[in-house]
Amino acid sequence: MKKLWPLPLALLGLILSACTGSQEPPLPALVAMGGEGEVRFFRARDLQGGTASPVGIWNTPSLQDLAHSQTFGRLYLLFPDRLEAYSTQGFTEDAVPQPAPTQAAFPNDVDCTGGYLRLGQNQLLAHCPEAGKAFLWSLDASGNLELADLTGLPREVRLALFPQGGQELLAYMTREALGYRPPQNPSGTPSLEKPLDPQASQGPYDLQLDRLRGRLLGLAATLAEVQLYTLEGESLSSRKVLADFPRPSRLALDPVGGGVVYGQGFQVLFPRESPVQRQFHTYTAGLVGQDGYLYLVQGQTLEVHDLVPSPAFLGRQALDFSPTSLAFIPVE
């Protein structure tokens, strides 16, 4: 793959269509893997080549999730009682200094165990499902946490951030509907809600923004199959993905590298859709890097696939721990 850096969205389609494979020098990058109270950092090119020796390990007891913003140059860590933001300036393929983080504490009555993070354009969303709370924090790690208003949303809702009209809206998915609204004003505008058809009986499993096309992608399941729901403009569509017999599933999206749904096997959604791959494998964490490689976790094992021009299995390797969240960090 060519070395790709963030570009205006109008150019991304041209970039994707120009990709012809991963034969060129790899993009210098780290893959951060969080789980079991640690964050381990690996060279992306090492993982692609079949080795898995970390270049750095951070001790992070009770870590719940992590996310990285290349635009703001920060790595965000979620804990039951707080958020932490670390500058990634100075990260290289050989070193991951751990500077003092900027912290934002949750209120004393909030336990974010089981929570997750979603990136917006300028804000970070931390959803704490068990506490029934969600918070917004500026991606530059300034200011205080802002409480999102979840009035009318069930506890099993999945949330994301959806930029529109100069605002960062709260996108939500329940078993009955997919929509968005202002995060502090449930009855405000712009807002939209569309009923799910077919209605889900399991999940929702995931909801994420497809930044390339400005649409929302959500996953849930009927009794028979996993459904991918796509809200684009004012149109909501659905279709079956993955293999028969629904299992929990998730999305791994990168506007340059591609989009994948994974769970019981995996299936590439874009830039070029694939049939279901490795459907007898169950994956619990995944990442698409902007270099066009797919990283999938199965227990304590990592698989790497080259997505360009079509999925190609590169190999698998033992990790000696079970990561639950992954992030791709381009470095100098």
Legacy VTK file of the C-alpha trace (Angstrom):
# vtk DataFile Version 3.0
C-alpha trace
ASCII
DATASET POLYDATA
POINTS 332 float
0.000 0.000 0.000
1.092 3.531 -0.589
1.945 5.645 2.416
-1.343 7.406 3.193
-2.009 10.304 5.542
-5.313 12.051 6.362
-6.673 13.876 3.300
-9.920 15.620 2.397
-12.720 13.080 2.078
-13.283 13.996 -1.558
-9.883 12.529 -2.384
-10.245 9.299 -0.469
-12.218 7.526 -3.164
-9.488 8.261 -5.685
-6.903 6.964 -3.253
-8.805 3.760 -2.621
-9.294 3.077 -6.312
-5.566 3.578 -6.891
-4.508 0.979 -4.309
-3.101 -2.108 -5.976
-1.681 -4.081 -3.087
0.777 -3.946 -0.204
4.020 -4.505 -2.058
5.368 -0.990 -1.443
7.302 0.052 1.701
4.923 -0.237 4.681
3.571 2.802 6.487
5.586 3.269 9.712
3.046 2.574 12.431
2.360 0.914 15.749
-0.599 -1.261 16.673
-1.688 -0.686 20.274
-3.463 -3.620 21.928
-5.318 -3.122 25.183
-6.448 -5.883 27.519
-5.825 -7.645 30.831
-4.695 -4.383 32.455
-2.013 -3.602 29.869
-1.435 -1.757 26.625
1.134 -3.450 24.416
2.585 -1.705 21.372
3.762 -3.632 18.312
5.336 -2.532 15.050
2.706 -2.960 12.364
5.303 -4.258 9.898
6.398 -6.916 12.428
2.837 -8.164 12.797
2.463 -8.235 9.027
5.697 -10.231 8.821
4.615 -12.816 11.379
6.326 -11.706 14.595
4.685 -10.355 17.735
7.281 -8.914 20.086
6.101 -5.670 21.735
8.284 -2.581 21.566
6.666 -1.256 24.737
4.199 -2.239 27.465
2.184 0.118 29.669
0.715 -1.079 32.945
-2.945 0.039 32.888
-4.977 -1.771 35.572
-8.735 -1.938 34.877
-8.390 -0.635 31.307
-11.730 -0.881 29.477
-11.049 0.517 26.001
-8.652 2.660 23.993
-8.817 4.875 20.902
-6.386 6.995 18.904
-6.876 10.290 17.067
-4.210 10.992 14.484
-5.607 14.495 13.904
-5.143 15.431 17.562
-2.094 13.193 18.141
-3.481 11.537 21.242
-4.144 8.080 22.612
-7.214 7.874 24.865
-7.660 5.247 27.582
-10.931 4.475 29.353
-11.016 3.275 32.962
-13.988 2.644 35.273
-13.485 5.995 37.011
-11.780 8.250 34.436
-10.512 9.056 30.971
-6.839 9.591 30.188
-5.301 11.277 27.137
-1.650 10.777 26.160
0.228 12.745 23.531
1.705 10.404 20.915
4.347 12.948 19.934
7.679 11.177 20.235
6.278 7.732 19.472
8.453 5.837 17.012
8.573 2.272 15.752
11.107 1.575 18.507
9.884 3.635 21.468
6.604 4.510 23.189
7.321 7.041 25.939
4.549 7.292 28.518
4.169 10.962 29.469
1.942 12.189 32.293
-1.633 11.989 30.994
-4.351 14.583 31.020
-7.190 13.125 33.066
-10.933 13.666 33.295
-12.702 11.934 36.182
-16.231 10.583 36.045
-18.681 11.597 38.783
-18.354 9.512 41.942
-21.594 7.641 41.269
-20.504 6.466 37.784
-18.751 3.142 37.219
-17.731 2.788 33.557
-16.814 -0.887 33.750
-17.847 -2.409 30.420
-17.742 0.976 28.714
-16.350 1.914 25.316
-15.028 4.912 23.369
-16.075 6.486 20.055
-14.230 9.260 18.241
-15.965 12.242 16.658
-14.468 15.105 14.690
-13.654 17.192 17.750
-15.028 15.205 20.661
-14.599 11.854 22.345
-17.631 9.871 23.470
-17.366 7.573 26.492
-20.437 5.368 26.958
-20.919 3.598 30.281
-23.840 1.230 29.585
-24.114 -0.320 33.041
-24.311 3.138 34.608
-26.729 4.388 31.937
-24.470 7.389 31.281
-22.452 8.842 28.413
-19.931 11.675 28.433
-18.301 13.954 25.864
-14.735 15.260 26.138
-12.836 17.501 23.768
-10.297 15.578 21.671
-7.652 18.140 22.595
-8.186 16.952 26.197
-9.227 20.413 27.366
-12.239 21.360 29.439
-14.530 19.250 31.570
-16.632 16.225 30.749
-20.121 16.987 29.449
-22.979 14.643 30.279
-25.040 13.473 27.301
-28.817 13.302 27.761
-29.928 9.693 27.181
-33.598 10.320 27.964
-35.812 7.746 26.284
-32.964 5.385 25.310
-32.794 1.844 26.743
-29.773 0.599 28.645
-28.692 -1.719 25.792
-28.398 1.207 23.342
-25.219 1.614 21.272
-23.911 5.127 20.735
-21.595 6.990 18.352
-20.930 10.565 17.237
-22.319 11.837 13.938
-21.124 15.212 12.529
-23.759 17.177 10.656
-24.384 20.858 10.070
-21.406 21.925 12.153
-22.611 19.900 15.143
-21.540 16.609 16.683
-24.778 14.719 17.122
-25.424 11.745 19.344
-26.141 8.745 17.118
-27.994 5.856 18.732
-29.157 2.360 17.874
-31.694 0.284 19.792
-33.445 -2.950 18.824
-36.250 -0.829 17.389
-34.607 2.190 15.747
-31.490 3.941 14.488
-31.183 7.718 14.602
-29.405 10.801 15.871
-30.122 13.949 17.889
-28.258 16.745 19.731
-26.405 15.197 22.682
-27.774 17.590 25.322
-31.219 18.166 23.781
-33.148 14.999 22.862
-35.987 17.007 21.285
-33.700 19.402 19.405
-32.679 19.560 15.765
-31.220 18.285 13.550
-32.596 14.887 14.452
-33.801 11.775 12.676
-35.076 8.371 13.753
-35.840 5.407 11.533
-37.419 2.102 12.657
-35.344 -1.027 12.064
-36.674 -3.362 9.403
-36.393 -6.190 10.162
-36.619 -5.426 13.872
-33.749 -6.811 15.903
-34.210 -9.418 18.612
-30.535 -9.504 19.646
-28.084 -6.680 20.223
-27.515 -4.025 19.084
-23.892 -5.090 18.832
-22.164 -2.038 17.364
-22.730 1.402 15.846
-20.037 3.376 14.030
-19.615 6.265 11.629
-18.378 5.509 8.117
-16.405 8.727 7.673
-15.765 8.192 3.978
-19.438 8.333 3.026
-20.879 10.187 6.012
-23.230 7.372 6.976
-23.964 5.327 10.084
-23.426 1.564 10.152
-25.020 -0.557 12.853
-25.089 -4.255 13.686
-27.855 -6.256 15.342
-29.456 -9.636 14.779
-32.790 -11.286 14.191
-33.374 -14.817 15.435
-31.841 -16.120 12.212
-29.035 -13.795 11.098
-26.819 -10.766 11.705
-28.080 -7.625 9.985
-26.047 -4.627 8.851
-28.171 -1.457 9.048
-27.051 1.554 7.021
-28.416 5.060 7.619
-27.380 7.257 4.689
-29.103 10.603 4.343
-32.692 9.868 5.351
-32.670 6.306 4.026
-32.228 3.282 6.286
-31.461 -0.061 4.630
-30.535 -3.488 5.983
-28.992 -6.699 4.744
-27.603 -9.948 6.059
-23.870 -10.174 6.767
-21.584 -12.953 7.988
-22.656 -16.578 8.225
-25.927 -18.109 9.377
-26.816 -18.341 13.071
-26.187 -14.943 14.673
-23.289 -14.285 16.988
-22.130 -10.996 18.574
-20.388 -8.988 15.854
-18.521 -5.724 15.485
-17.255 -3.278 12.914
-13.665 -2.261 12.095
-13.638 0.857 9.916
-10.970 3.110 8.473
-11.818 5.645 5.726
-8.582 4.855 3.860
-7.924 1.227 4.759
-11.439 -0.174 4.422
-14.364 -1.513 6.413
-14.934 -4.990 7.867
-17.636 -6.698 9.916
-16.342 -9.526 12.107
-17.588 -12.012 14.671
-18.289 -15.494 13.361
-15.805 -15.051 10.530
-15.352 -11.714 8.802
-16.572 -9.957 5.688
-15.047 -6.958 3.903
-17.602 -4.196 3.237
-15.420 -1.692 1.380
-13.458 -0.677 -0.663
-14.364 -4.002 -2.330
-16.912 -6.325 -0.768
-15.926 -9.927 -0.146
-17.789 -13.126 0.676
-17.663 -14.321 4.269
-14.117 -15.339 5.202
-12.974 -17.925 7.810
-16.522 -18.415 9.047
-15.535 -21.144 11.526
-13.370 -18.705 13.504
-14.804 -16.437 16.211
-13.165 -13.019 16.489
-13.540 -10.736 19.509
-11.457 -7.684 18.538
-10.414 -6.201 15.218
-8.749 -3.281 13.505
-8.382 -2.031 9.952
-5.256 0.097 9.593
-5.029 2.912 7.095
-2.371 0.778 5.402
-5.043 -1.686 4.292
-4.209 -4.512 6.699
-6.774 -6.221 8.909
-5.821 -7.359 12.415
-8.166 -9.844 14.125
-7.976 -11.306 17.631
-9.135 -14.805 18.484
-8.435 -15.466 22.158
-4.672 -15.047 22.583
-3.991 -15.299 18.859
-3.683 -12.559 16.251
-4.448 -13.001 12.560
-3.300 -10.536 9.901
-4.937 -10.187 6.484
-4.043 -7.964 3.541
-7.284 -6.429 2.237
-5.941 -5.111 -1.085
-7.062 -5.974 -3.666
-8.945 -8.847 -1.960
-8.552 -10.556 1.434
-5.290 -12.501 1.676
-4.365 -14.360 4.863
-0.803 -13.483 5.918
-0.527 -15.576 9.070
-1.282 -15.911 12.753
0.801 -15.564 15.870
0.533 -16.087 19.628
0.229 -12.944 21.765
0.341 -14.473 25.285
-2.533 -12.203 26.364
-6.086 -11.497 25.204
-6.519 -7.954 23.891
-10.039 -6.542 23.711
-9.320 -3.266 21.889
-6.878 -2.228 19.159
-5.672 1.090 17.726
-3.476 2.002 14.742
-0.892 4.744 15.367
1.132 6.077 12.413
4.546 7.328 13.550
7.473 9.182 12.059
LINES 1 333
332 0 1 2 3 4 5 6 7 8 9 10 11 12 13 14 15 16 17 18 19 20 21 22 23 24 25 26 27 28 29 30 31 32 33 34 35 36 37 38 39 40 41 42 43 44 45 46 47 48 49 50 51 52 53 54 55 56 57 58 59 60 61 62 63 64 65 66 67 68 69 70 71 72 73 74 75 76 77 78 79 80 81 82 83 84 85 86 87 88 89 90 91 92 93 94 95 96 97 98 99 100 101 102 103 104 105 106 107 108 109 110 111 112 113 114 115 116 117 118 119 120 121 122 123 124 125 126 127 128 129 130 131 132 133 134 135 136 137 138 139 140 141 142 143 144 145 146 147 148 149 150 151 152 153 154 155 156 157 158 159 160 161 162 163 164 165 166 167 168 169 170 171 172 173 174 175 176 177 178 179 180 181 182 183 184 185 186 187 188 189 190 191 192 193 194 195 196 197 198 199 200 201 202 203 204 205 206 207 208 209 210 211 212 213 214 215 216 217 218 219 220 221 222 223 224 225 226 227 228 229 230 231 232 233 234 235 236 237 238 239 240 241 242 243 244 245 246 247 248 249 250 251 252 253 254 255 256 257 258 259 260 261 262 263 264 265 266 267 268 269 270 271 272 273 274 275 276 277 278 279 280 281 282 283 284 285 286 287 288 289 290 291 292 293 294 295 296 297 298 299 300 301 302 303 304 305 306 307 308 309 310 311 312 313 314 315 316 317 318 319 320 321 322 323 324 325 326 327 328 329 330 331
